[in-house]
């Protein structure tokens, strides 16, 4: 069965996605780690593969796609394109409580996704509040976070700097960018809006859905994450010490 990871931002969903992606790729014979760019950058010959990993596929602002002659290519945007200019110039409220409006591009991607779900094993990750309220024929996993204030801080730092993920060895970069730490009053206002955003999220959340909390899995080994989501036969395809190409970011400082 295909799997869909939903989230409300800064809840460790990319870590869960990459652990599961390694499992599904290894099951198809690809046991490679992948580099940092492979989080978003993929090429799939759809006539000759049975698994497709789609990270933030339904977000045109986050992922570019090329679909031609039954080949699907996904590419990341420029880092500056992902930076949250709304936070610097506009109301903070809008960033958290105004879902991205539907676009023709997103509608086209939804149609393509429906087609792929009928022909391939899919692992999709997308922010639930921004995506279509559609119950796809797949197993849902909701990545959430108990510490809403810590989540809000991570969101602020990510959108302000444009750095949502960090690779292994990026400790110096994280430390340098931490100078953009929000002031207490600003974080208070943002946290209030984030709490309201969670109310919207939980109203949209599918009834049949496995829920996992970042606080429970952020320090787990990748193989333990697979066991957490029920992929207990990982040892058939992967060594116990397999890795993923990202490390802790804002939650590490």
Residue pairs with C-beta under 8 A, 6 or more apart in sequence:
1 121
1 138
1 139
2 117
2 120
2 121
2 122
2 123
2 124
2 136
2 137
2 138
2 139
3 20
3 122
3 123
3 124
3 138
3 139
3 140
3 141
3 229
4 122
4 123
4 124
4 125
4 126
4 136
4 138
4 139
4 140
4 141
5 13
5 16
5 17
5 20
5 123
5 124
5 125
5 126
5 140
5 141
5 142
5 143
6 13
6 125
6 126
6 127
6 128
6 131
6 140
6 141
6 142
6 143
6 205
6 206
6 209
7 13
7 125
7 126
7 127
7 128
7 142
7 143
7 144
8 127
8 128
8 129
8 144
8 145
8 151
8 197
8 198
8 201
9 127
9 151
9 155
10 145
10 151
10 154
10 155
10 158
10 250
11 143
11 144
11 145
11 151
11 213
11 214
12 143
12 145
12 214
12 217
12 218
13 125
13 143
14 39
14 55
14 125
14 164
14 165
14 246
15 217
15 218
15 225
15 244
15 246
16 141
16 143
16 212
16 217
16 225
16 229
17 53
17 55
17 123
17 125
18 34
18 39
18 222
18 244
18 245
18 246
19 222
19 225
19 226
19 244
20 123
20 225
20 226
20 229
20 231
21 53
21 55
21 123
22 33
22 34
22 222
22 238
22 242
22 244
23 226
23 231
23 234
23 237
23 238
24 51
24 53
24 121
24 123
25 31
25 32
25 51
25 53
26 237
26 238
26 242
27 51
27 236
27 237
28 49
28 50
28 51
31 237
31 238
33 242
33 243
33 244
33 245
34 245
35 167
35 245
36 165
36 167
36 245
36 246
37 76
38 245
39 55
39 76
39 165
39 245
39 246
40 55
40 56
40 62
40 63
40 74
40 75
40 76
41 74
41 75
41 76
42 53
42 72
42 73
42 74
43 71
43 72
43 73
43 74
44 52
44 71
44 72
44 73
45 70
45 71
46 52
46 70
46 71
46 72
46 116
46 119
46 120
47 70
49 120
50 120
50 121
51 120
51 121
51 122
51 123
52 72
52 116
52 120
52 121
52 122
52 123
53 122
53 123
54 74
54 113
54 116
54 122
54 123
54 124
54 125
55 63
55 74
55 125
56 62
56 63
56 125
56 126
56 127
57 63
57 65
57 74
57 109
57 113
57 124
57 125
57 126
58 106
58 109
58 110
58 113
58 124
58 126
58 130
58 131
58 132
59 100
59 106
59 126
59 127
59 130
59 131
60 103
60 105
60 106
60 109
61 77
61 81
61 82
61 100
62 76
62 77
62 82
63 74
63 75
63 76
63 77
64 74
64 75
64 76
64 77
65 72
65 73
65 74
65 75
65 109
66 72
66 73
66 75
67 73
67 112
72 112
79 162
79 163
80 162
82 162
82 164
83 159
83 160
83 161
83 162
84 95
84 158
84 159
84 160
84 162
86 94
86 95
86 159
87 95
87 156
87 159
87 160
88 160
92 186
92 189
92 190
92 193
93 193
95 159
95 193
96 155
96 190
96 193
96 194
96 196
96 197
97 193
97 196
97 197
97 200
99 129
99 130
99 200
100 130
102 132
106 131
106 132
110 132
110 134
113 122
113 124
113 136
114 136
116 122
117 136
117 137
117 138
122 138
124 136
124 138
128 142
128 201
128 204
128 205
129 197
129 200
129 201
129 204
133 204
135 206
139 210
140 206
140 208
140 209
140 210
141 209
141 210
141 211
141 212
141 229
142 205
142 209
142 210
142 211
142 212
143 212
143 213
143 214
144 211
144 212
144 213
144 214
145 151
145 213
145 214
145 215
146 213
146 214
146 215
147 215
148 191
148 194
148 195
148 198
149 187
149 191
150 251
151 194
151 214
152 187
152 190
152 191
152 194
153 181
153 182
153 187
153 250
154 249
154 250
154 251
155 190
155 194
156 180
156 182
156 186
156 187
156 190
157 163
157 177
157 178
157 180
157 181
157 182
157 250
158 164
158 249
158 250
160 180
161 177
161 180
163 173
163 177
163 249
164 249
165 246
165 249
166 173
166 174
166 246
166 247
166 248
166 249
167 245
167 246
167 247
168 245
168 246
168 247
170 247
171 252
174 249
174 250
174 252
174 253
175 253
178 250
178 253
182 190
210 229
210 230
212 228
212 229
214 251
216 228
217 224
217 225
217 228
218 248
218 251
220 228
221 240
221 241
222 242
222 243
222 244
223 234
223 235
223 238
223 240
223 242
226 232
226 234
227 234
